Amino acid sequence: MDRWNIIGDTKLGHFEIKMRERVVILGAGESGTGAALLAKVKGYEVFVSDQSTIKDKYRDDLIRNKIDFEEGKHSIDKILNASLIVKSPGIPDKAEIIKQIKAKGIEIIDEIEFGFRFIQGKVIAITGTNGKTTTTLLTYHLLKTGGYSVALAGNVGESLARKIASGNHDWYVLEISSFQLDGTKKFKPSIGILLNITPDHLDRYDYKMENYVASKFRLIQRMDAADHFIFYGDDPVIASALPMQKPTPQLVNISLRNDSKAKVYYDGEVMNYAFDEDFTIDQAETTLKGPHNLINTMAAVSAACLVGVKLKYIREGLKTFRNAPHRLEHVGTINGVDFINDSKATNVDSVVYALGSYTQPIIWVAGGIDKGNDYNLIKEAVSKKVKTLICLGTDNEKLRSFFGGIVKHIDETQSVSSLVRLALQVAKSGDVVLLSPACASFDLFKNYEDRGDQFRKAVVELKKEVENQLA
């Protein structure tokens, strides 16, 4: 009787037997497992299929909650009898299994969309090519500091579906990728934030920038006049695309120009806000550095203001916020040289922000798997600030070729331990060693976290060694 629900009052004889809807989840990572847990709670018949091996913690979740699953394959007969498919955002539409599902006319959505269909609170959704995680974490921190019932979910922390399955909150702060937005239909944030759009993941979008832009703007597809859309108006791609979107939500323009026409802007000294009350915030009052973090801060503070967080709690939250690791993370100082872990910087646009965050001479560590980088975007900044380039990758020819006439000294290594030693040798007191790779990590590391963790560990070990020598 697992596939049947009894509806009605059996004591009075008023009942009917109704077949339960079958939901199939493709992918058993955080989003897939979260969707499976929510589907189970909501009374669906649930089946999870993952073509790869499922991680132990997610397999344990499925077993503990008595959810049927398979791994290492997709059984077509167990998938194509679904009423609804919830797929991992990492599975592209061109995948063969997706083509077969579409041919059967079965509805396919993303976990974010599935979770939203059962949500009781309101959503702040944050997207952009860069800066999403910092802005999401800061927004969540400001609301939490203000005493709100708030959950952190999406592309950071736990999945939205898992959060909803375990309880209700007044607000959900979500980091949303373009892949996740592609699978949304009715998803409707009360506050949407778009930080920037630069070329990334174009292989997923037929190498057409306009497809990637359209994906990002799915954020506002269902928003109405009662909602608010916060966006960085100086971004040329956003500024060009916005009029064609004919947005219906209320617009909150953020600018780094001294532009009083923008609702929120930086005048060269302080951030200016015009909401129920006008106020200013100096970046020195926050824990975040660099011009890109002005954008992130203005977006997060704007969202907090729209929710209703009092200014005193916003100021308190800005002082107590700690960012996620691998994002301009200071991991140590040795002989007056600062070592910065910015391993999350996997594209050139991120490196622009990183280089702009420091006035000191820089030993720049870059390299990995190049995703079609245009290094012209950082040519000027590198020529002015970088004294040494250390390439960390298996194939460094593109970096060497491009920056050979720009940076005086270029080294390369495939060892993080030798990297930090090499950097300390060429650095002087007051310099910055900046790991900001501009590339994916998969040639030498499991992921960008592994790369950053190894860098941090190597710096800590070298610092102890140097201190012991001086003792």
ABEGO torsion letter per residue (X at the ends): XAABBBBEBAAAGBBBBBBBBBBBBBEABAAAAAAAAAAAAAGBBBBBBBABBBBAAAAAAAAAAGBBBBBGBBBAAAAAABABBBBBAABBAABAAAAAAAAAGBBBBBAAAAAAAABABBBBBBBEABGAAAAAAAAAAAAAAAGBBBBBBEABEBBAAAAAAAEBBABBBBBBBAAAAAABAABBBABBBBABBBBBGAAAAGGBAAAAAAAAAAAAAABBAABBBBBBAABAAAAAAAAAAGBABBBBBBBABBBAABABBBAGABBBBBBABBBBBBAAABABBEAAAAAAAAAAAAAAAAAGBBAAAAAAAAAABBBBBGBGBBAEBBGGBBBBBAAABABAAAAAAAAAABABBBBBBBEEBBAGBBAAAAAAAAAAABABBBBBBABAAAAAAAAAAABABBBBBABAAAAAAAAAAABBBGBBBBBBAGBBAAAABABAAAAAAAAAAAAAAAAAAAAAAAX
